[in-house]
Amino acid sequence: MGTPPNPRGKRPFRPVRRRGTVWAIVFGSLLAVFLIGPVFVDAASLLWRESRGCHVWMVVDGDTVKMYCPTQGFVSGRLVGFDTPEMTARCPQELARAVAATYALRRHLWTAKEVTATPRGRDRYDRVLTLFAVDGEPIGRTLVEAGLARWYDGGLRKPWCG
């Protein structure tokens, strides 16, 4: 005979099935791991490497880091002697190079036995100008030889697009 009619005229409750929710959670989780995960590894790498001078705890881009300097506290540091593309890119090629330079600097930082970050004054953005070496090798030379940076000693910078 079936079910009796509902006296209120409403349909019985059925849970709403949403499509794609699982994929949204998976994609969101992967995005979070890709964007936030490296920052945690940057900070954790302080546990397994020696640092001289300032202690780098986060990579911002290929030539900018966040550091703790014993005499100045938490500061933003501009690595001197080379230039890498900016993450606020003007073209897709610059963005690709910027991401590659950032992750190359991270990789060198994560695998280093010793990092030397020596402060040398401040720039117009109030960042600490920093000489930076990984295992005794200047990081600028490493990034330039890999094609991820170019030498820079101040003044106008050449564009990365075109």
BAVOLUM-409307 format. One record per residue (C-alpha): x, y, z. Coordinates in steps of 0.02 Angstrom, whole numbers, padded with zeros to 5 digits, always signed. Example, Ala and Ser with C-alpha at 12.3 -4.5 7.8 and 13.67 -1.06 7.14 Angstrom:
2
+00615-00225+00390+00684-00053+00357
END
This chain:
162
+00000+00000+00000+00148+00118+00019+00185+00251+00147+00045+00353+00221+00031+00534+00161+00123+00667+00261-00006+00771+00353+00102+00929+00345+00122+00916+00157+00312+00913+00165+00425+00786+00086+00524+00673+00202+00702+00728+00243+00838+00667+00125+01019+00718+00147+01084+00829+00007+01220+00745-00093+01349+00871-00151+01457+00828-00296+01639+00874-00299+01656+00905-00112+01788+00770-00093+01888+00842-00238+01877+01017-00165+01945+00953+00001+02086+00858-00086+02131+01007-00196+02123+01128-00049+02234+01014+00055+02363+00998-00083+02362+01185-00111+02389+01215+00075+02533+01090+00080+02613+01172-00072+02596+01350-00007+02612+01333+00181+02713+01173+00199+02878+01246+00137+02868+01385+00266+02861+01256+00406+03010+01163+00331+03105+01328+00318+03082+01356+00504+03112+01173+00549+03277+01172+00454+03348+01279+00595+03349+01118+00698+03471+01022+00587+03591+01155+00525+03713+01274+00603+03691+01460+00576+03818+01598+00591+03762+01778+00606+03575+01792+00577+03462+01639+00577+03354+01620+00420+03182+01552+00466+03084+01586+00305+03116+01609+00119+03007+01744+00038+03077+01734-00138+03243+01698-00223+03333+01847-00145+03229+01892+00008+03219+01799+00173+03150+01824+00348+03284+01812+00483+03315+01827+00667+03471+01929+00703+03533+01928+00883+03565+02116+00882+03412+02171+00780+03275+02043+00814+03158+01980+00677+03196+02067+00512+03173+02049+00325+03337+02019+00234+03386+02060+00054+03524+01943-00006+03654+02051-00093+03757+02025-00250+03622+01950-00361+03444+01976-00419+03306+01849-00448+03136+01872-00530+02996+01937-00420+02846+01833-00366+02737+01982-00418+02779+01941-00598+02737+02041-00754+02732+01888-00867+02715+01699-00849+02900+01671-00886+02951+01784-00743+02833+01695-00624+02901+01525-00674+03080+01585-00647+03033+01665-00481+02957+01504-00415+03108+01405-00475+03230+01526-00391+03130+01524-00229+03127+01335-00219+03311+01323-00268+03355+01439-00123+03244+01334-00008+03324+01172-00066+03498+01240-00030+03440+01303+00139+03356+01138+00185+03507+01032+00136+03640+01145+00210+03751+01093+00352+03797+01274+00388+03720+01441+00337+03809+01607+00358+03702+01765+00351+03804+01922+00383+03708+02088+00393+03782+02237+00299+03667+02387+00324+03491+02422+00260+03409+02462+00093+03275+02591+00053+03138+02466+00099+03218+02444+00272+03273+02266+00233+03438+02209+00306+03565+02190+00165+03640+02019+00194+03791+01922+00130+03729+01743+00121+03830+01582+00105+03778+01400+00113+03913+01277+00166+04045+01410+00131+03985+01443-00047+03903+01612-00090+03722+01573-00136+03724+01706-00272+03856+01612-00371+03756+01451-00356+03594+01531-00418+03678+01628-00559+03767+01471-00621+03600+01379-00620+03523+01518-00728+03400+01569-00591+03479+01737-00549+03594+01869-00621+03729+01975-00543+03669+02139-00470+03761+02278-00379+03625+02410-00364+03544+02531-00484+03414+02490-00616+03372+02309-00640+03343+02229-00809+03168+02159-00840+03143+01971-00838+03005+01973-00971+03036+01982-01157
END
